[in-house]
């Protein structure tokens, strides 16, 4: 029998892919991985100091389609996400914020809420 294992819901993920977009979603220029990591580290500092929350930042800056929902990824099954992303989620405690997570699609900042 096939059993689908679900992992906890993530409040948000800020994702920087290989490009920046303007407010209309059009590609405007490429962003280096180093620049994206620098930005995510600054966002992590702001979140940890309670100056910002991840959901608000995700809505403003994330390249992922989930940005319009504060980066909420919902529930997902085992092996659904990229391995590095999934491993980072499983290492987090509820409410904990990850460091920068690198995957084949870009760099990410993840917060677990459940």
N, C-alpha and C positions, 0 to 999 in steps of 0.2 A: 504494500500500500504506500502511496505517495503521501508524505506529510509535509506540508508547507510550514516552515518555521518563520514566524514574524519577529522582527526586531523592534525595539522601542521607537516611538515617534521622535523625530528631531524637531526642535522648535524652529531652527533656522540653520541655513548654511550660506555663507557668503562665498560665492564662487567667482574666481577670475579665470577666464578661459584665455584664449590666445589673442583676443582683440577687445578693444573698448567700443562701446556703442553710444550713439547720441540718444536723446530721449525718445526718438521715433523708432529706435531699434536698428538703425542703419549702421553698418560697420564704418568707423571713421579712421581708425589707425590701430596698428598692432601695439601691444604692451609687452614689454620684456617680462620674463619670469621673475627676474630680480626686482623689478619695479612692483610687480604684483605682490611678491612676498613682503616687501617693505611696507606696502599699503596695509596688507592683512595684519602684520605685526603691530602697526599703529592702531588699527581698529580693535585688535585684541587688548591693547593697553587701555583704550577708551572704555571698552566694555568692562574690563576688570576694575577700573576705577569708578564704575557706575556713572560715567559721563554720558554714555550711550548704551543702547541695548541692541543686541544682535539683529532682532527682527526689523527695527527701524533702519539700521545700516544696510541690511540686505535689500530692503525696498529701494534704497537710494543708489546703491553701488554694485550689487551683484549682477553678474552676467547671466545667471541661470534664469530660466523661465519661471522658477518659483519665487523670484524676487517680488512679484506683485502680491504674493501671500506672505511676505516677511521671511522668505526663504524656507517656509515649512515644507518638508519633504514627505510628511505623513508616515504611515507604516510601510515597511518594505520587507520582502522575503529574503531569506538567506541567499547569498550569491547573486542578488539582484544588482547591487551597487558594485563599483570597481573594488577590487580586493583591498587596496590601501585605505579607501574611504570606509568600507565596512569594518575593517580592523580598528580604525580610529574610533568609530562609534562604539564598538564593543569595549574599548578600554576606558571610556568615559563613565563617570558616575552621573546620576541625575543632577542636572543643573550645571555640570562642569563644561568648560569651554576648552576646545582642543587648541593645540598649537597649529602652525601651518601644516596642512596635509597635502602632499603632492601626489597627483595621479596622472594618468596619460592625458586626461582632458584639461588639466590645469592645476591650480592651487586653491585650497579651500580652508575655511574656518568653520568649525562645526560646534554646535551646542546641543547637548542631549537633555531632553525634558521629561523623559519617562522611561 
